[in-house]
Amino acid sequence: MKDKSGNPALSESALDRLSAKESTSKATIGGTAIKTFILFVVTIIGATFGWNAMASASSSVGLILIASSLLAFVFALITIFKPALAMFTGPLYALSQGYVLGAISQTFNASYDGIVVQAIGLTGAIFFVSLWAFSLGLIKVTNKMRVGIIIATLGIAVYYLVAFVLGLFGITAPLIYDSGPWGILFSVVIVFIATLNLFLDYDMIQNLVNRGAPKQMEWYGAFALIVTLIWLYMEVLRLLGKVRN
């Protein structure tokens, strides 16, 4: 369980495939940080296109949004099963998922002016505080903590999948879109679990650096963090929307 993470991009089997590759150059924390920043910038670029497209409300936005979502999903799967390709698929995932992110953000901002700035600020604060706490050793990732977070994350994924299927039949799953007290509490819990996943990612990357993972792990680790940060941002945006509603 030491090398497991709630983030599927850092699953044990995927990491074993990556670490098994020979390399004369090893991954570092600094290198991973730089590549995370690069993917973050690519995400912002994609989000800018998505934001502008949604703001113009052109007839093709819906189709492009669906295509971008599917591409992001495909690129994520490729990266998970072929970690060595993260240098290429990571930016492509960030760009396509960023487009979706920008379009959704514009929709929220149209309903609640300034909510995107608030969501970005809160997500950034959570990220830096969690990173600070982990770097100082204030939060220790134990096996029990790992198991609990993984189970909770899988439970959320299953619930969202069920909600999606129900939505196809015109049925709205409770709590996800509910702006009442229980709906807000639900979103708070989801944001908390997403934050805990950051600690699993930090711990996993640290372990890989310590055991001398190959250089391409930097791109893979950056991809994993972006996946979690995008999820965290979306949940924060949803929570703020419920509160303001």
C-alpha positions as CSV (number, residue, x, y, z in Angstrom):
1,M,0.0,0.0,0.0
2,K,3.0,2.3,0.3
3,D,3.0,3.2,-3.4
4,K,-0.7,3.6,-3.8
5,S,-2.5,6.9,-4.4
6,G,-6.2,7.9,-4.7
7,N,-5.2,9.5,-8.0
8,P,-5.4,6.8,-10.8
9,A,-2.5,8.6,-12.5
10,L,-0.3,7.4,-9.6
11,S,-1.6,3.9,-9.3
12,E,0.9,1.3,-8.2
13,S,0.8,-0.7,-11.5
14,A,1.4,2.5,-13.5
15,L,4.3,3.6,-11.4
16,D,5.9,0.1,-11.6
17,R,5.8,0.3,-15.4
18,L,7.4,3.7,-15.3
19,S,10.1,2.9,-12.7
20,A,11.0,-0.3,-14.5
21,K,12.4,1.7,-17.5
22,E,16.1,2.3,-17.4
23,S,17.3,5.9,-17.3
24,T,20.6,7.6,-16.6
25,S,18.7,10.7,-15.4
26,K,16.5,10.6,-12.3
27,A,13.4,12.5,-11.4
28,T,13.7,15.4,-9.0
29,I,11.2,17.5,-7.0
30,G,12.4,20.6,-8.7
31,G,12.0,19.1,-12.2
32,T,8.5,17.9,-11.3
33,A,7.6,21.4,-10.0
34,I,8.7,23.0,-13.3
35,K,6.7,20.6,-15.4
36,T,3.7,21.1,-13.2
37,F,3.9,24.8,-13.9
38,I,4.2,24.1,-17.6
39,L,1.1,22.0,-17.6
40,F,-0.7,24.6,-15.5
41,V,0.1,27.2,-18.1
42,V,-1.2,24.9,-20.9
43,T,-4.4,24.4,-18.8
44,I,-4.8,28.2,-18.6
45,I,-4.4,28.5,-22.4
46,G,-7.0,25.9,-23.0
47,A,-9.3,27.5,-20.4
48,T,-9.0,30.8,-22.2
49,F,-10.2,29.3,-25.4
50,G,-13.1,27.5,-23.7
51,W,-14.1,30.7,-21.8
52,N,-14.1,32.8,-25.0
53,A,-16.0,30.2,-26.9
54,M,-18.7,29.8,-24.2
55,A,-19.0,33.6,-23.9
56,S,-19.6,34.0,-27.7
57,A,-22.3,31.3,-27.4
58,S,-21.6,30.0,-30.9
59,S,-23.5,26.9,-32.2
60,S,-20.4,24.8,-32.3
61,V,-19.4,25.2,-28.6
62,G,-21.5,22.2,-27.5
63,L,-19.8,19.9,-30.0
64,I,-16.3,21.2,-29.2
65,L,-17.0,20.8,-25.5
66,I,-18.0,17.2,-25.9
67,A,-15.0,16.5,-28.1
68,S,-12.7,18.1,-25.7
69,S,-14.1,16.1,-22.8
70,L,-13.7,12.9,-24.7
71,L,-10.1,13.8,-25.8
72,A,-9.2,14.7,-22.2
73,F,-10.5,11.3,-21.1
74,V,-8.6,9.5,-23.8
75,F,-5.3,11.3,-23.1
76,A,-5.7,10.6,-19.4
77,L,-6.1,6.9,-20.0
78,I,-3.1,6.8,-22.4
79,T,-1.0,8.6,-19.8
80,I,-2.0,6.2,-17.1
81,F,-1.3,3.0,-19.1
82,K,1.7,4.5,-21.0
83,P,3.5,6.7,-18.4
84,A,6.5,7.2,-20.7
85,L,4.3,9.2,-23.0
86,A,3.3,11.7,-20.3
87,M,5.6,14.3,-21.9
88,F,3.3,14.3,-24.9
89,T,-0.1,13.3,-23.5
90,G,0.2,15.4,-20.4
91,P,0.1,18.7,-22.3
92,L,-2.6,17.4,-24.6
93,Y,-4.7,16.4,-21.6
94,A,-4.1,19.8,-19.9
95,L,-5.1,21.7,-23.1
96,S,-8.3,19.7,-23.8
97,Q,-9.4,19.5,-20.1
98,G,-8.5,23.2,-19.8
99,Y,-11.0,24.0,-22.6
100,V,-13.7,22.2,-20.7
101,L,-12.7,24.0,-17.5
102,G,-12.8,27.4,-19.1
103,A,-16.3,26.8,-20.6
104,I,-17.7,25.6,-17.3
105,S,-16.1,28.5,-15.4
106,Q,-17.6,31.0,-17.8
107,T,-21.0,29.5,-17.2
108,F,-20.6,29.8,-13.5
109,N,-19.2,33.3,-13.7
110,A,-22.2,34.4,-15.8
111,S,-24.5,33.4,-13.0
112,Y,-22.3,34.4,-10.1
113,D,-20.1,37.4,-11.0
114,G,-16.5,37.0,-9.6
115,I,-17.0,33.4,-8.5
116,V,-14.2,32.2,-10.7
117,V,-11.6,34.5,-9.1
118,Q,-12.8,33.3,-5.7
119,A,-12.5,29.6,-6.8
120,I,-9.0,30.1,-8.2
121,G,-7.9,31.9,-5.0
122,L,-9.3,29.2,-2.7
123,T,-7.9,26.4,-4.8
124,G,-4.5,28.0,-4.8
125,A,-4.6,28.6,-1.1
126,I,-5.5,25.0,-0.5
127,F,-2.7,23.8,-2.7
128,F,0.0,25.9,-1.2
129,V,-1.1,25.3,2.4
130,S,-1.3,21.5,1.8
131,L,2.2,21.6,0.2
132,W,3.6,23.6,3.0
133,A,2.1,21.2,5.6
134,F,3.5,18.2,3.8
135,S,7.0,19.7,3.3
136,L,7.2,20.4,7.0
137,G,6.1,17.0,7.9
138,L,2.9,18.2,9.6
139,I,0.9,15.7,7.7
140,K,2.1,12.1,7.7
141,V,0.6,9.8,5.0
142,T,0.1,6.4,6.7
143,N,-1.2,3.2,5.2
144,K,-4.6,3.6,7.0
145,M,-4.9,7.2,5.7
146,R,-4.1,6.0,2.2
147,V,-6.7,3.2,2.3
148,G,-9.4,5.6,3.7
149,I,-8.8,8.2,1.0
150,I,-8.7,5.7,-1.8
151,I,-12.0,4.2,-0.7
152,A,-13.6,7.6,-0.3
153,T,-12.4,8.7,-3.7
154,L,-13.6,5.6,-5.4
155,G,-17.0,6.0,-3.7
156,I,-17.3,9.5,-5.0
157,A,-16.4,8.3,-8.5
158,V,-19.0,5.6,-8.4
159,Y,-21.7,8.1,-7.1
160,Y,-20.8,10.6,-9.9
161,L,-21.0,7.8,-12.5
162,V,-24.5,6.8,-11.2
163,A,-25.6,10.4,-11.2
164,F,-24.4,10.7,-14.8
165,V,-26.4,7.6,-15.9
166,L,-29.5,8.8,-14.1
167,G,-29.1,12.2,-15.8
168,L,-29.4,10.5,-19.1
169,F,-32.9,9.5,-18.1
170,G,-33.8,12.9,-16.8
171,I,-33.3,11.9,-13.1
172,T,-31.3,14.3,-10.9
173,A,-29.2,12.6,-8.2
174,P,-29.5,14.2,-4.8
175,L,-26.8,16.4,-3.1
176,I,-24.6,17.0,-6.2
177,Y,-26.6,20.0,-7.4
178,D,-28.5,20.7,-4.2
179,S,-27.8,24.1,-2.8
180,G,-29.4,23.4,0.6
181,P,-27.5,22.6,3.8
182,W,-27.0,19.0,2.9
183,G,-25.9,19.8,-0.6
184,I,-23.4,22.3,0.7
185,L,-22.1,19.8,3.3
186,F,-21.7,17.2,0.6
187,S,-19.5,19.6,-1.4
188,V,-17.5,20.5,1.6
189,V,-16.7,16.8,2.1
190,I,-15.8,16.3,-1.5
191,V,-13.4,19.3,-1.4
192,F,-11.9,17.9,1.8
193,I,-11.3,14.5,0.1
194,A,-9.9,16.1,-3.0
195,T,-7.5,18.0,-0.7
196,L,-6.4,14.8,1.0
197,N,-5.6,13.3,-2.5
198,L,-3.0,16.1,-2.9
199,F,-1.2,14.6,0.1
200,L,-1.2,11.2,-1.5
201,D,0.3,12.7,-4.6
202,Y,3.0,14.6,-2.8
203,D,3.9,11.5,-0.9
204,M,4.0,9.3,-4.0
205,I,6.2,11.8,-5.9
206,Q,8.5,12.0,-2.9
207,N,8.8,8.2,-2.7
208,L,9.5,7.9,-6.4
209,V,12.2,10.6,-6.2
210,N,13.8,8.8,-3.2
211,R,13.9,5.4,-5.1
212,G,15.4,7.0,-8.2
213,A,12.5,6.9,-10.7
214,P,13.5,7.8,-14.3
215,K,13.4,11.4,-15.5
216,Q,10.0,11.1,-17.3
217,M,8.4,10.6,-13.9
218,E,8.6,14.4,-13.7
219,W,6.0,14.7,-16.5
220,Y,4.0,11.9,-15.0
221,G,4.0,13.4,-11.6
222,A,3.1,16.8,-13.0
223,F,0.2,15.2,-14.9
224,A,-1.1,13.5,-11.7
225,L,-1.0,16.8,-9.8
226,I,-2.9,18.6,-12.5
227,V,-5.6,15.9,-12.5
228,T,-6.1,16.4,-8.8
229,L,-6.0,20.2,-8.9
230,I,-8.5,20.4,-11.7
231,W,-10.8,18.2,-9.7
232,L,-10.3,20.3,-6.6
233,Y,-11.0,23.5,-8.5
234,M,-14.2,22.1,-10.0
235,E,-15.5,21.0,-6.6
236,V,-14.5,24.4,-5.0
237,L,-16.4,26.2,-7.9
238,R,-19.4,24.0,-7.3
239,L,-19.3,24.6,-3.5
240,L,-19.1,28.4,-4.0
241,G,-22.0,28.3,-6.4
242,K,-24.1,26.5,-3.9
243,V,-23.2,28.9,-1.1
244,R,-24.0,32.0,-3.3
245,N,-27.2,30.4,-4.5
